[in-house]
Amino acid sequence: MKNMTKMMMAATLAVGTLAAGCQTAPTVTAPVTQPITSTALQAYDWQLVDAKRTNGQKVSQLFFDPAKPLTLKFFKDNGNDRVAFVNTCNNIGASYSVVNGNVVLGNVLSTMMACPEPQASFDTATMATVQGKYSISNNANNTPILTITNSNQVAHFKAVSK
């Protein structure tokens, strides 16, 4: 009987050890940053989903009309890289280049309509938002996210199919 008890305990211990060894801990993967290239930027339209100042406050001027979020459209025009800032009151766009992984905006062109508030503030906030360091990563749903960071704010744009 004593040997039988020892065998039962050893068997229970062995099964428990095997079961514990089969468990896996969930792995957390850090977002993968993609290199900034004209091809990556032009693959999607980029729709603003969040913009916060360095103090954590939302840049409210960019969200006065949720049905018309700021959208960045990168494209080729006669072989030149261009970006249009969509849903602004004025038509605003610029040439751009990618230099050492950084987006450098060229001269910004804009119509000069006398826009009423809050549209005028939206246009001003747009120009402040698109200046900065660009990076692309994927969120938890594997959706590409364009982030623009400058000394005053951080803005996140989700990729939208063209």
C-alpha positions, 0 to 999 in steps of 0.5 A: 500500500505504501508503494501504491501511495508513492506511485500515485503521488509521483504520477500526480506530480508528473501530470501536474508538471507536464500540464504547467509546462504546456501553459504559455504566457501572452507575449506583448509585442512593441509597435513596429515602426516602418521607414518613412518613404514616399511610397509608404505615405502615398499608399493611404490617405491619413485621417486625423484621429487624435491630436494633443498638446504637450500638456495633454490637452486636445487640440480642439480646433482640429475637431470642430466637425467630426464628420470632416476630419483633417486628412492628408493625401500624399500623391505624385503630380507630374513626377513631384511628391505633393501633399494636400490637406483635406477638409480645410476651409482654404485649399492647402497643399505643399510639395514634400520630400523625404530626407533621411527618413524625415518629411520636409515640406516645401512651400505651402500653397493656399487659397486666401479665402476669409474663412469664418471661425471655427474654420479659420482656426482649423486651417491655422491648427492644420499648418501647426500640426503637419510640421514635425517628425513623421513616423509610421507604426501599426496599432493593435489592429495592425492598422498603419498609424502616421504620427507627427510630433513637434515641440508643441503637440503629437498628432495621430492619423489612421491609414484609410484606403484610397 
